[in-house]
Amino acid sequence: MRQPNSEQLRAATTSWDLIRAFLALHRTGSYQAAADTIHVDDSTLRRRIQSLEAEIGVALFLRSNGRWALAPGQTRMLEAAMRMEEAARQFAPVSGAYAGLIRISMLDVIADWLVPAFREFESRFPEIVLNITTETQFVDLEREGVDMAVRLARPQHGMGNLRIRKFGQLDFAPYAHPDYLAWHAHESGRDAGSARHRIIGNSIQFAHYDHSFALGNVNWLNLGIDGQVTIWSDSLSLMLRLCENAAGVALLPVPLARNHPQLVQVSSEAGIVPAEAWLVSRLDLRSDWQRELVQLMAARLQAIGIV
């Protein structure tokens, strides 16, 4: 078999560099952020995008609302670039090399729970860098270049080549601070007709139509609570802090609330809202480091009560 010469090898390498620059700019919307992602300077990234545009003969990005967005008609280019990225990723297990950056997305409170798992993984695979981000909406793993996500809903459609695994059930219940409950009792005694509960609402925007999301439509009356939302938040951690500061009643994960003994469940009539924790992954979960990462996360979630 004829071996490629140095010019051919350099051309192939350059082509992959251009594709990496293209994907980085698509995912970040910023030349500087994209350059940081692939560890080059801003001018180098711009040259690579310009070279790729010159090579295919069209503009790939347009400036829109302060960020660079994919130009109309370039979806097929994006899909082809992601296939190249996935193909390149397959070489890592073959070579036995673990070095790389793994992007993981999840809710803030779940990220807090998984810190011990991440630290243990880091000690076992120091060559792998974890990039952990928190989300208030379900990211598109393939388009955004996210490798794994932990979600409180099971995807129903559009799975493509994604792998999913159920970690277990996470129960939610309404909690409040005793100071708030004392205030509410006082108001009820003074004017029972107007003493509705102040509710701290969950404004996390998930795609309900594409996921079975237990927290999407909570009926507070079914939980034995008559009230109205007086403050919204898309952060469970912030909802917890507001609840601790007697701002109202919040629907919180039971394992989270149990670590804050100053909070109490609102009433014996209040029920439980069950949610499920799921792993969604672009990775095939076959290599040893992938399996160990999932096992460490699963063990940690089980330890805090997700079973």
C-alpha positions as a printed Julia matrix, in Angstrom:
307×3 Matrix{Float64}:
   0.0    0.0    0.0
   1.3    3.42  -0.94
   2.01   5.58   2.11
   0.84   9.24   2.15
   3.63  11.76   1.78
   4.29  14.59   4.26
   2.31  17.12   2.22
  -0.75  14.85   2.22
  -0.46  14.28   5.96
  -0.11  18.01   6.59
  -3.18  18.71   4.44
  -5.24  16.13   6.36
  -4.15  17.62   9.68
  -4.91  21.12   8.51
  -8.38  20.05   7.34
  -9.21  18.63  10.79
  -7.92  21.82  12.42
 -10.32  23.81  10.25
 -13.23  21.59  11.25
 -12.35  21.91  14.94
 -12.32  25.69  14.56
 -15.7   25.55  12.82
 -17.27  23.46  15.61
 -15.73  25.61  18.35
 -17.13  28.83  16.88
 -20.54  27.23  16.37
 -20.69  26.09  19.99
 -19.43  29.26  21.64
 -20.62  32.01  19.25
 -17.45  33.95  20.04
 -14.06  33.94  18.34
 -12.23  34.47  21.62
 -14.15  31.76  23.47
 -13.76  29.37  20.53
 -10.02  30.03  20.4
  -9.73  29.3   24.13
 -11.65  26.05  23.66
  -9.17  24.61  21.16
  -6.1   26.32  22.71
  -5.15  28.69  19.89
  -5.11  32.49  19.71
  -7.94  34.55  18.29
  -6.14  35.43  15.05
  -5.35  31.77  14.35
  -8.98  30.83  14.78
 -10.09  33.61  12.43
  -7.6   32.46   9.79
  -8.87  28.9   10.04
 -12.49  29.96   9.62
 -11.52  32.14   6.67
  -9.57  29.27   5.12
 -12.5   26.91   5.5
 -14.91  29.44   4.0
 -12.52  30.0    1.08
 -12.23  26.25   0.59
 -15.97  25.63   0.34
 -16.81  29.0   -1.23
 -19.52  30.23   1.14
 -19.81  32.18   4.41
 -20.36  29.8    7.3
 -21.28  32.27  10.04
 -23.32  35.47  10.38
 -23.27  37.98  13.23
 -26.62  37.9   15.07
 -27.59  39.36  18.47
 -24.01  39.82  19.53
 -22.78  36.34  18.64
 -21.68  34.38  15.59
 -24.36  31.97  14.43
 -24.39  29.32  11.72
 -25.4   30.82   8.38
 -28.64  29.62   6.78
 -28.23  26.51   4.7
 -25.15  25.24   6.55
 -26.85  22.54   8.63
 -25.41  19.76   6.44
 -21.94  21.2    6.96
 -22.49  21.1   10.71
 -23.75  17.52  10.61
 -20.74  16.44   8.56
 -18.37  18.18  10.99
 -19.95  16.4   13.96
 -19.59  13.03  12.2
 -15.9   13.78  11.67
 -15.56  14.69  15.34
 -17.22  11.46  16.43
 -15.01   9.43  14.09
 -11.88  11.1   15.47
 -13.04  10.34  19.0
 -13.07   6.61  18.28
  -9.28   6.53  17.97
  -8.72   7.28  21.67
  -9.81   3.86  23.01
  -7.88   2.08  20.23
  -4.64   3.78  21.11
  -5.2    3.37  24.85
  -4.7    7.09  25.4
  -7.07   8.71  27.87
  -6.04  12.33  27.43
  -8.88  14.63  26.51
 -11.62  17.0   27.6
 -15.01  15.59  28.61
 -17.97  17.98  28.76
 -20.74  17.13  31.25
 -23.95  19.1   31.81
 -26.44  18.89  34.71
 -28.47  20.89  37.23
 -26.52  22.83  39.84
 -27.64  20.74  42.8
 -26.74  17.47  41.07
 -23.3   18.86  40.26
 -22.84  19.62  43.96
 -23.81  16.06  44.9
 -21.4   14.56  42.38
 -18.27  16.44  43.5
 -16.86  13.38  45.37
 -17.4   11.23  42.27
 -15.58  13.76  40.08
 -12.67  13.97  42.52
 -12.33  10.19  42.6
 -12.45  10.02  38.8
  -9.76  12.69  38.61
  -7.47  10.62  40.83
  -7.95   7.55  38.64
  -7.67   9.29  35.26
  -5.58  12.45  35.73
  -5.07  12.81  31.96
  -8.78  13.51  31.44
 -10.08  17.02  32.08
 -13.75  17.31  33.1
 -15.61  20.42  31.94
 -18.73  20.5   34.13
 -21.46  23.02  33.36
 -24.86  23.58  34.97
 -27.96  23.89  32.86
 -31.44  25.32  33.19
 -32.58  23.8   29.92
 -31.8   20.57  28.14
 -28.87  21.11  25.82
 -28.64  19.35  22.47
 -25.68  17.08  23.16
 -24.68  16.58  19.55
 -25.01  20.19  18.42
 -23.43  21.67  21.55
 -20.62  19.14  21.78
 -21.63  17.92  25.25
 -20.51  14.36  25.98
 -22.78  13.5   28.92
 -25.75  15.03  30.73
 -27.58  14.11  33.92
 -31.26  15.01  33.67
 -34.41  14.81  35.74
 -36.39  13.59  32.75
 -36.2   10.8   30.22
 -35.97  11.86  26.56
 -38.93  10.56  24.58
 -37.93  11.49  21.04
 -34.95  12.38  18.9
 -32.52  10.04  20.64
 -30.43   9.39  17.51
 -27.2    7.75  18.59
 -27.44   8.82  22.22
 -27.22   6.3   25.04
 -29.46   6.61  28.09
 -29.38   5.0   31.51
 -31.67   5.46  34.49
 -29.88   6.32  37.73
 -32.99   6.13  39.9
 -35.85   8.13  41.4
 -35.41  11.5   43.09
 -38.34  12.55  45.29
 -39.39  16.19  45.69
 -41.54  17.57  48.51
 -42.7   21.04  49.64
 -40.56  22.55  52.4
 -40.56  25.81  54.35
 -38.75  27.52  57.21
 -40.48  27.56  60.64
 -40.38  31.38  60.62
 -42.36  31.41  57.41
 -44.85  28.85  58.76
 -45.29  30.96  61.91
 -45.98  34.02  59.78
 -48.46  32.08  57.66
 -50.25  30.75  60.75
 -50.51  34.29  62.12
 -51.94  35.55  58.83
 -54.4   32.65  58.71
 -55.61  33.45  62.21
 -56.09  37.09  61.33
 -57.76  36.63  57.93
 -58.31  33.05  56.88
 -59.74  34.09  53.53
 -56.54  35.74  52.33
 -53.91  33.53  53.95
 -52.65  31.75  50.87
 -49.16  30.35  50.83
 -46.31  32.2   49.17
 -44.78  29.74  46.69
 -41.21  29.79  45.39
 -41.76  28.54  41.86
 -39.42  26.43  39.74
 -38.86  28.19  36.4
 -36.42  25.66  34.91
 -37.27  25.63  31.2
 -37.1   22.07  29.94
 -38.57  20.83  26.68
 -41.64  19.14  28.16
 -42.88  18.01  24.76
 -39.73  15.95  24.25
 -39.24  14.69  27.81
 -41.29  13.08  30.53
 -40.65  15.8   33.13
 -42.42  15.29  36.46
 -41.78  18.86  37.62
 -43.19  20.44  34.47
 -46.75  20.82  35.75
 -47.02  20.68  39.52
 -50.52  20.96  40.97
 -49.97  22.53  44.38
 -53.55  21.87  45.48
 -52.9   18.15  45.02
 -50.02  18.61  47.45
 -52.39  20.09  50.01
 -51.13  23.65  49.49
 -53.28  26.58  48.41
 -51.07  29.44  47.28
 -49.61  31.52  44.5
 -46.1   31.92  43.14
 -44.51  35.09  44.47
 -40.97  34.46  43.21
 -39.52  32.3   40.45
 -36.07  30.76  40.14
 -34.37  28.38  37.72
 -31.81  27.31  40.36
 -32.6   24.68  42.97
 -29.75  26.01  45.1
 -31.24  29.51  45.06
 -34.7   28.12  45.81
 -33.21  26.41  48.84
 -31.63  29.68  50.04
 -34.89  31.57  49.57
 -36.7   28.89  51.52
 -34.13  29.12  54.32
 -34.77  32.86  54.44
 -38.5   32.34  55.03
 -39.52  33.54  51.56
 -42.17  30.85  51.15
 -42.79  27.21  50.28
 -40.48  25.51  47.77
 -40.62  22.11  46.1
 -37.16  20.73  46.87
 -35.36  17.4   46.43
 -35.86  15.43  49.65
 -32.14  14.51  50.0
 -31.24  18.2   49.67
 -33.78  19.39  52.23
 -32.77  16.7   54.73
 -29.29  18.22  54.89
 -30.88  21.44  56.12
 -32.67  20.5   59.37
 -34.05  24.01  59.83
 -36.45  23.28  56.99
 -39.61  21.26  57.57
 -42.02  19.56  55.24
 -45.06  21.79  55.02
 -47.8   19.39  56.15
 -48.57  15.73  56.52
 -51.1   16.14  53.71
 -48.42  17.3   51.29
 -47.44  14.58  48.92
 -44.29  13.55  47.11
 -43.53  14.46  43.49
 -41.32  11.7   42.05
 -38.78  12.58  39.38
 -36.28  10.3   37.68
 -32.58  10.9   37.18
 -31.21   9.85  33.8
 -27.8    9.75  32.16
 -27.8   10.82  28.5
 -24.53  10.26  26.64
 -22.99  10.77  23.22
 -20.25   8.33  24.23
 -20.74   4.6   23.69
 -19.95   3.89  27.39
 -17.76   0.93  26.45
 -14.25   2.06  27.35
 -13.08   1.5   30.9
 -12.85   5.2   31.84
 -16.37   5.85  30.58
 -17.77   2.93  32.56
 -15.92   4.01  35.7
 -17.18   7.58  35.42
 -20.78   6.38  35.11
 -20.33   3.91  37.98
 -18.86   6.59  40.24
 -21.74   8.96  39.49
 -24.33   6.22  40.01
 -22.8    5.17  43.33
 -22.72   8.75  44.58
 -26.34   9.41  43.61
 -27.41   6.17  45.26
 -25.59   7.22  48.44
 -27.63  10.41  48.71
 -30.93   8.64  48.14
 -31.53   8.38  44.4
 -32.5    4.73  44.02
